[in-house]
Amino acid sequence: MTLKQARFALAPLALLVLAGLVMAMRPLPSSLERVTTRGELVVVSRTTPTTWYRDQHGETGFEYELARQFADQLGVSLRMVEADSLPQMLDMVANGDADLAAAGLAITAERQRELRFTSAYQDITDKVVYRLGETRPRRIEDLAGRRIAVLDGSAQEYQLEQLRAKGFDVAFEPVQSNSPERLLTLVDEGYFDLALVDSNAYILHRSLFPELASGFDLAQEQLAWALPRSGDRSLFMAAQRFMVQRKAAGDIARLESRFYGHINSFNYVAARSFLNHIDERLPLYAQVFREAAGDSGFDWRLLAAMGYQESLWNPEAVSPTGVRGLMMLTRNTAREMGIEDRTDAMASIRAGAAYLRKLYDRIPDRIADVDRTWMAVAAYNVGMGHLEDARVLTQKQGDDPDSWDDVRKRLPLLRQKEFYRDTRHGYARGGMQSIIYVRHIRRYYDLLVWATSSDRHGPTLVALAN
């Protein structure tokens, strides 16, 4: 081979080497670039009332809605994945199997060694929960000699480990579960004496467990998103900016109001009665609620919640104002919906569902759910005319007439002459009552949704739904 031929033979090889060097010098895509290139944000979470669950409108929950807003800001879709346990969830983030964890995770020194946390979005406490009728624990020393249930890998387990290291007598057992509801069930059924759970989870679950109560708060925690602790901070910085912006804009406060604001003060008798009626009365009417839901397009549990608020699922109920039946129809509404006997439970449920659909359809299409649903429910109680007056007043006062949270604040004003004299339909006696009405229905609906996956009431509700 001549020198010229050798040069031509080596030229392709040199080009390959040069290309390889160029590729080697090109920086790897950042974590944020990988998400935007993929077009998808992968978020690991757990299915609980405080994080991520499914209701009549699909996926929802405090963490889900916040993560969806972040994905929207990045211009990508959101994919939620569920971990079987807290340790698995943290491993998925640390190993890069998920972009971040949004699951009500408390910031701890132990977790910070492997993960990077955003600014906190919620402050909670660790509540010591016990059975009513037993000695109430009031301080750390009262934990001695009592069996305590905690979620495996939770911040509460870390707190108890710290107490034990300081010499306190604490006997606890980590439970392999993602759900605080599992811990409450174990205490309620006597397998453990105490449980240590997040205060927000306790608030949402307590109506399902009226025999349980809070003894004292063991510690304070801060909840945040967790991301991998790597040298590349691009996705973390984007999440951090998002969290700071959302807190400053009041969006997180609005989410707290949406998911926690309608939870009224706990009433032991009312909660006990509700759970008893789930087992005793609801099975009598569940099939009709399901059929009416199929015809009207609503979740059967929403219709059932309305029926419970109206009559406690009692077809013979009569109000002081003359409305009667399971869905408490007025004479005019019953006539409009074509039924004669308002005490006929089947007819009442079907007519009530159809009437709610009529109200829902009269509300402007531009109003998105869940606002549109709660406005329709309010109109069921106070009337469509007064609802529209409240929406007009809301707009005049500079707020959003398409937001239920803004409109509900104006309904009580329709009792005051200075406001109702300029409205189309005038004085509204039940403005404040309608706010309470919707709040209670939201509460009963949430309880039916959560009870569907409950260890105690799930089998009953799943059987009814199927």
C-alpha positions as CSV (number, residue, x, y, z in Angstrom):
1,M,0.0,0.0,0.0
2,T,1.3,3.4,-1.0
3,L,1.5,6.3,1.5
4,K,-1.3,8.0,-0.4
5,Q,-3.5,4.9,-0.2
6,A,-2.8,4.6,3.5
7,R,-3.9,8.2,4.1
8,F,-7.2,7.5,2.3
9,A,-7.7,4.3,4.3
10,L,-7.1,6.1,7.6
11,A,-9.3,9.0,6.8
12,P,-12.7,7.3,7.7
13,L,-11.2,6.0,10.9
14,A,-10.0,9.5,11.8
15,L,-13.5,10.9,11.2
16,L,-15.0,8.3,13.5
17,V,-12.5,9.1,16.2
18,L,-13.2,12.8,15.8
19,A,-17.0,12.2,15.9
20,G,-16.5,10.2,19.1
21,L,-14.5,13.0,20.7
22,V,-17.2,15.5,19.7
23,M,-19.9,13.3,21.2
24,A,-17.9,12.8,24.4
25,M,-17.5,16.5,24.7
26,R,-21.2,17.2,24.3
27,P,-22.8,17.6,27.8
28,L,-25.5,15.1,28.9
29,P,-29.0,16.5,29.0
30,S,-30.0,18.0,32.3
31,S,-32.8,16.4,34.5
32,L,-35.1,19.3,33.4
33,E,-34.2,18.7,29.7
34,R,-34.9,15.0,30.0
35,V,-38.4,15.8,31.3
36,T,-39.2,18.3,28.6
37,T,-37.7,16.1,25.9
38,R,-39.7,13.1,27.2
39,G,-42.8,15.3,27.4
40,E,-43.8,13.7,30.7
41,L,-43.3,14.4,34.4
42,V,-43.3,11.1,36.4
43,V,-44.4,11.6,39.9
44,V,-44.6,8.9,42.5
45,S,-47.2,9.1,45.2
46,R,-49.6,7.1,47.4
47,T,-53.4,6.8,47.2
48,T,-54.8,8.6,50.3
49,P,-57.3,11.4,50.9
50,T,-54.5,13.8,51.5
51,T,-52.5,13.0,48.4
52,W,-54.1,11.4,45.3
53,Y,-57.4,9.6,44.7
54,R,-60.2,9.4,42.2
55,D,-63.6,11.0,42.5
56,Q,-66.5,11.8,40.1
57,H,-64.3,14.0,38.0
58,G,-61.3,11.6,37.8
59,E,-57.9,11.9,39.5
60,T,-57.7,14.5,42.2
61,G,-56.2,15.2,45.6
62,F,-54.0,17.9,47.0
63,E,-50.7,16.5,45.8
64,Y,-52.1,15.5,42.4
65,E,-53.5,19.0,41.7
66,L,-50.2,20.6,42.7
67,A,-48.2,18.2,40.6
68,R,-50.5,18.8,37.6
69,Q,-49.9,22.5,37.9
70,F,-46.2,22.0,37.9
71,A,-46.4,19.7,34.8
72,D,-48.6,22.3,33.1
73,Q,-46.0,25.0,33.8
74,L,-43.3,22.8,32.3
75,G,-45.5,22.1,29.2
76,V,-45.5,18.4,29.7
77,S,-48.1,15.7,30.7
78,L,-48.3,14.3,34.2
79,R,-47.9,10.6,34.9
80,M,-48.7,9.5,38.5
81,V,-47.3,6.2,39.7
82,E,-48.0,4.5,43.0
83,A,-45.4,3.0,45.3
84,D,-46.3,0.1,47.6
85,S,-44.5,1.6,50.6
86,L,-42.7,4.7,51.7
87,P,-39.3,3.1,51.4
88,Q,-40.0,2.0,47.9
89,M,-41.2,5.5,47.0
90,L,-38.0,7.1,48.3
91,D,-35.9,4.5,46.5
92,M,-37.8,5.2,43.2
93,V,-36.8,8.9,43.5
94,A,-33.2,8.3,44.6
95,N,-32.7,5.8,41.7
96,G,-34.3,8.0,39.1
97,D,-37.3,5.8,38.5
98,A,-39.5,8.9,39.2
99,D,-38.7,12.5,38.7
100,L,-40.0,13.5,42.1
101,A,-42.2,12.3,45.0
102,A,-45.3,14.3,45.9
103,A,-46.9,12.3,48.7
104,G,-47.1,14.3,51.9
105,L,-43.5,13.6,52.8
106,A,-42.1,15.2,55.9
107,I,-38.6,16.7,55.7
108,T,-36.2,14.7,58.0
109,A,-32.5,14.8,58.5
110,E,-32.3,11.1,57.5
111,R,-34.2,11.7,54.3
112,Q,-32.1,14.7,53.4
113,R,-29.0,12.6,53.2
114,E,-30.3,10.9,50.1
115,L,-33.0,13.3,48.7
116,R,-33.3,17.0,48.1
117,F,-36.5,18.7,49.3
118,T,-38.2,21.8,48.0
119,S,-39.5,24.5,50.3
120,A,-42.3,23.3,52.6
121,Y,-45.8,23.8,51.4
122,Q,-47.7,22.6,54.5
123,D,-47.0,22.4,58.3
124,I,-48.5,19.5,60.2
125,T,-48.1,17.8,63.6
126,D,-47.7,14.1,64.5
127,K,-50.8,13.1,66.4
128,V,-50.9,10.3,68.9
129,V,-54.3,8.6,68.4
130,Y,-56.0,6.3,70.9
131,R,-59.4,4.6,71.4
132,L,-62.1,6.4,73.3
133,G,-62.7,4.8,76.7
134,E,-59.1,4.1,77.3
135,T,-56.6,6.3,79.1
136,R,-55.8,9.3,77.1
137,P,-52.0,9.8,76.5
138,R,-51.1,13.4,77.3
139,R,-47.3,13.4,77.2
140,I,-44.4,11.3,76.0
141,E,-44.1,9.4,79.3
142,D,-47.7,8.1,78.7
143,L,-46.4,6.1,75.7
144,A,-44.7,3.6,78.0
145,G,-46.1,0.1,77.9
146,R,-48.4,0.8,75.0
147,R,-48.1,-0.7,71.5
148,I,-47.8,2.0,68.8
149,A,-48.4,1.6,65.1
150,V,-46.5,3.7,62.6
151,L,-46.0,3.5,58.8
152,D,-42.8,1.8,57.8
153,G,-40.3,4.4,56.7
154,S,-42.4,7.3,57.9
155,A,-41.2,10.5,59.7
156,Q,-43.2,9.2,62.7
157,E,-41.1,6.1,62.8
158,Y,-38.0,8.3,62.8
159,Q,-39.5,10.4,65.7
160,L,-40.0,7.3,67.8
161,E,-36.5,6.0,67.0
162,Q,-35.1,9.3,68.3
163,L,-37.2,9.0,71.5
164,R,-35.9,5.5,72.1
165,A,-32.3,6.7,71.5
166,K,-32.9,9.3,74.2
167,G,-34.0,6.6,76.7
168,F,-37.7,6.8,76.5
169,D,-39.8,3.6,76.8
170,V,-41.5,3.4,73.4
171,A,-42.6,0.1,71.8
172,F,-43.6,0.6,68.2
173,E,-44.1,-1.5,65.1
174,P,-43.7,-0.3,61.5
175,V,-46.6,-1.3,59.4
176,Q,-46.1,-2.1,55.7
177,S,-48.6,0.2,54.2
178,N,-48.9,3.6,52.5
179,S,-52.1,4.6,54.2
180,P,-52.6,6.2,57.6
181,E,-56.1,4.8,57.4
182,R,-54.6,1.3,57.9
183,L,-53.0,2.4,61.2
184,L,-56.3,3.9,62.4
185,T,-58.1,0.6,61.5
186,L,-55.5,-1.4,63.5
187,V,-56.0,0.8,66.6
188,D,-59.8,0.9,66.2
189,E,-59.9,-2.9,66.1
190,G,-57.6,-3.4,69.1
191,Y,-54.5,-4.7,67.4
192,F,-52.5,-1.7,68.7
193,D,-53.0,0.7,71.6
194,L,-51.9,3.9,69.7
195,A,-51.1,5.1,66.3
196,L,-48.9,8.0,65.2
197,V,-50.3,9.8,62.1
198,D,-50.1,13.2,60.3
199,S,-52.5,15.7,61.6
200,N,-54.0,16.4,58.1
201,A,-54.6,12.7,57.6
202,Y,-56.2,12.5,61.0
203,I,-58.6,15.4,60.2
204,L,-59.7,13.8,57.0
205,H,-60.1,10.3,58.4
206,R,-61.6,11.0,61.8
207,S,-65.3,10.8,60.6
208,L,-64.6,7.2,59.5
209,F,-63.3,6.4,63.0
210,P,-65.6,8.1,65.6
211,E,-64.3,5.8,68.3
212,L,-60.8,7.3,68.0
213,A,-59.4,10.5,69.3
214,S,-56.2,12.5,69.5
215,G,-54.2,12.4,72.7
216,F,-51.5,14.9,72.1
217,D,-49.1,16.2,69.4
218,L,-45.7,14.6,69.5
219,A,-43.8,16.8,67.0
220,Q,-44.2,19.3,64.2
221,E,-43.3,18.4,60.6
222,Q,-43.0,20.2,57.3
223,L,-44.2,18.6,54.1
224,A,-42.4,19.1,50.8
225,W,-41.6,17.4,47.5
226,A,-38.6,15.1,47.3
227,L,-36.2,15.0,44.3
228,P,-32.9,13.1,43.7
229,R,-29.8,14.4,45.5
230,S,-27.6,14.7,42.4
231,G,-25.2,17.2,41.0
232,D,-27.8,18.3,38.4
233,R,-30.1,20.7,40.2
234,S,-32.1,21.9,37.1
235,L,-35.4,20.1,37.8
236,F,-35.1,20.7,41.5
237,M,-34.6,24.5,40.9
238,A,-37.6,24.5,38.6
239,A,-39.7,22.7,41.3
240,Q,-38.4,25.1,43.9
241,R,-39.3,28.2,41.9
242,F,-42.7,26.7,41.2
243,M,-43.4,26.1,44.9
244,V,-42.3,29.6,45.9
245,Q,-44.4,31.2,43.1
246,R,-47.5,29.1,44.0
247,K,-47.2,30.0,47.7
248,A,-46.8,33.7,46.9
249,A,-49.7,33.7,44.5
250,G,-52.0,32.0,47.0
251,D,-52.5,28.9,44.9
252,I,-51.5,26.5,47.7
253,A,-53.8,28.3,50.2
254,R,-56.6,27.8,47.7
255,L,-55.8,24.1,47.4
256,E,-55.9,23.8,51.1
257,S,-59.3,25.5,51.2
258,R,-60.6,23.2,48.4
259,F,-59.5,20.0,50.1
260,Y,-59.7,20.9,53.8
261,G,-61.9,24.0,54.0
262,H,-65.3,22.2,53.8
263,I,-64.4,19.9,56.7
264,N,-66.6,21.2,59.5
265,S,-66.0,20.6,63.2
266,F,-66.2,16.9,64.2
267,N,-69.4,15.6,65.7
268,Y,-69.1,12.2,67.3
269,V,-72.9,11.4,67.2
270,A,-73.2,12.5,63.6
271,A,-70.2,10.5,62.4
272,R,-71.4,7.4,64.3
273,S,-74.9,7.8,62.8
274,F,-73.5,8.3,59.3
275,L,-71.4,5.1,59.4
276,N,-74.4,3.1,60.8
277,H,-76.6,4.4,58.0
278,I,-74.0,3.3,55.4
279,D,-74.5,-0.2,56.7
280,E,-78.2,-0.1,57.5
281,R,-80.0,2.3,55.1
282,L,-77.8,2.9,52.1
283,P,-78.1,-0.7,50.8
284,L,-81.8,-0.2,50.5
285,Y,-81.3,2.6,47.9
286,A,-77.9,2.1,46.5
287,Q,-79.2,0.4,43.3
288,V,-81.5,3.3,42.6
289,F,-78.8,5.9,43.2
290,R,-76.6,4.0,40.7
291,E,-79.4,3.9,38.1
292,A,-80.1,7.6,38.6
293,A,-76.4,8.3,38.3
294,G,-76.3,6.4,35.0
295,D,-79.2,8.5,33.7
296,S,-77.9,11.9,34.9
297,G,-74.2,11.5,34.5
298,F,-73.2,12.1,38.1
299,D,-71.3,9.9,40.5
300,W,-73.8,7.8,42.5
301,R,-72.0,8.7,45.7
302,L,-72.7,12.4,45.1
303,L,-76.4,11.7,44.7
304,A,-76.2,9.5,47.8
305,A,-74.5,12.3,49.7
306,M,-77.2,14.7,48.7
307,G,-79.9,12.2,49.8
308,Y,-78.2,11.8,53.2
309,Q,-77.9,15.6,53.7
310,E,-81.6,16.0,52.7
311,S,-83.2,13.2,54.7
312,L,-80.6,10.9,56.3
313,W,-81.9,8.4,53.6
314,N,-85.3,8.5,55.1
315,P,-88.1,8.5,52.4
316,E,-90.7,9.7,55.0
317,A,-88.7,12.8,56.0
318,V,-90.7,16.1,56.1
319,S,-89.2,19.6,56.6
320,P,-90.9,22.5,58.5
321,T,-91.2,24.3,55.1
322,G,-93.2,21.4,53.5
323,V,-90.5,19.8,51.3
324,R,-90.5,16.0,51.8
325,G,-89.1,12.7,50.7
326,L,-85.7,11.2,50.4
327,M,-84.4,14.0,48.2
328,M,-86.6,16.6,49.8
329,L,-88.5,17.9,46.8
330,T,-90.8,20.9,46.9
331,R,-94.3,20.5,45.4
332,N,-93.3,22.6,42.4
333,T,-90.1,20.6,41.7
334,A,-92.0,17.3,42.0
335,R,-94.6,18.6,39.6
336,E,-91.9,19.8,37.2
337,M,-90.2,16.4,37.3
338,G,-93.4,14.5,36.9
339,I,-93.8,12.7,40.1
340,E,-96.9,12.6,42.3
341,D,-95.8,10.8,45.5
342,R,-92.8,12.5,47.0
343,T,-92.5,9.8,49.6
344,D,-91.8,7.2,46.9
345,A,-88.0,6.7,47.5
346,M,-87.3,5.4,44.0
347,A,-89.2,8.2,42.3
348,S,-87.7,10.8,44.6
349,I,-84.1,9.7,43.8
350,R,-84.6,9.7,40.1
351,A,-86.4,13.0,40.1
352,G,-83.7,14.6,42.3
353,A,-80.9,13.4,40.1
354,A,-82.7,14.6,36.9
355,Y,-83.4,18.0,38.5
356,L,-79.8,18.4,39.5
357,R,-78.8,17.6,35.9
358,K,-81.2,20.4,34.7
359,L,-79.6,22.9,37.0
360,Y,-76.1,21.8,36.0
361,D,-77.0,22.2,32.3
362,R,-78.3,25.7,33.0
363,I,-74.9,26.8,34.4
364,P,-72.6,28.3,31.7
365,D,-70.5,25.7,30.0
366,R,-67.4,27.8,30.5
367,I,-67.5,27.1,34.2
368,A,-65.3,24.1,34.8
369,D,-65.8,21.4,37.4
370,V,-65.6,21.1,40.3
371,D,-67.0,24.7,40.5
372,R,-69.9,23.9,38.2
373,T,-71.0,20.9,40.2
374,W,-71.0,22.7,43.5
375,M,-72.9,25.6,42.0
376,A,-75.6,23.2,40.8
377,V,-75.8,21.6,44.2
378,A,-76.2,25.1,45.8
379,A,-78.9,25.9,43.2
380,Y,-80.7,22.7,44.2
381,N,-81.0,24.2,47.7
382,V,-81.3,28.0,47.2
383,G,-82.7,28.1,43.6
384,M,-81.0,29.0,40.3
385,G,-82.2,32.6,40.4
386,H,-80.5,33.4,43.7
387,L,-77.4,31.6,42.5
388,E,-77.3,33.8,39.5
389,D,-77.8,36.9,41.6
390,A,-74.9,35.9,43.7
391,R,-72.7,35.4,40.6
392,V,-73.7,38.9,39.3
393,L,-72.8,40.4,42.7
394,T,-69.5,38.5,42.8
395,Q,-68.6,40.1,39.4
396,K,-69.6,43.5,40.5
397,Q,-67.4,43.2,43.6
398,G,-64.4,42.3,41.5
399,D,-64.2,38.6,42.1
400,D,-64.6,35.6,39.8
401,P,-68.3,34.7,39.1
402,D,-67.2,31.3,37.8
403,S,-65.5,30.3,41.1
404,W,-67.7,28.6,43.7
405,D,-65.3,29.8,46.5
406,D,-65.9,33.4,45.4
407,V,-69.7,33.0,44.7
408,R,-70.4,31.3,48.1
409,K,-69.2,34.4,49.9
410,R,-71.9,36.5,48.3
411,L,-74.9,34.2,49.0
412,P,-75.3,35.4,52.6
413,L,-75.3,39.0,51.3
414,L,-78.6,38.4,49.5
415,R,-80.3,38.7,53.0
416,Q,-79.1,42.3,53.3
417,K,-81.3,45.0,51.6
418,E,-78.4,47.0,50.4
419,F,-77.3,44.1,48.2
420,Y,-80.6,42.2,47.3
421,R,-82.6,45.4,46.3
422,D,-80.6,45.6,43.0
423,T,-80.8,41.9,42.2
424,R,-83.3,40.3,39.8
425,H,-84.7,37.8,42.3
426,G,-84.4,39.8,45.5
427,Y,-84.2,38.5,49.1
428,A,-82.7,35.0,49.6
429,R,-83.5,33.5,53.0
430,G,-81.2,30.5,52.7
431,G,-77.9,32.0,51.6
432,M,-75.9,31.0,54.5
433,Q,-77.8,27.7,54.8
434,S,-76.9,26.9,51.2
435,I,-73.2,27.3,52.0
436,I,-73.5,24.9,54.9
437,Y,-75.6,22.6,52.7
438,V,-72.9,22.3,50.0
439,R,-70.2,22.0,52.7
440,H,-72.0,19.0,54.3
441,I,-72.6,17.3,51.0
442,R,-69.0,17.7,50.0
443,R,-68.0,16.2,53.3
444,Y,-70.4,13.2,53.0
445,Y,-69.3,12.7,49.4
446,D,-65.7,12.6,50.4
447,L,-66.4,10.2,53.1
448,L,-68.2,7.9,50.7
449,V,-65.3,8.1,48.2
450,W,-62.7,7.4,50.9
451,A,-64.8,4.7,52.6
452,T,-64.9,2.8,49.3
453,S,-61.3,2.0,49.9
454,S,-61.5,1.7,53.6
455,D,-60.6,-1.5,55.4
456,R,-63.9,-1.3,57.4
457,H,-66.5,0.0,54.9
458,G,-64.9,-0.7,51.6
459,P,-66.4,-4.2,51.1
460,T,-69.9,-2.8,51.7
461,L,-69.5,0.2,49.4
462,V,-67.7,-1.8,46.6
463,A,-70.5,-4.4,46.7
464,L,-73.1,-1.6,46.5
465,A,-71.3,0.0,43.6
466,N,-71.0,-3.3,41.7
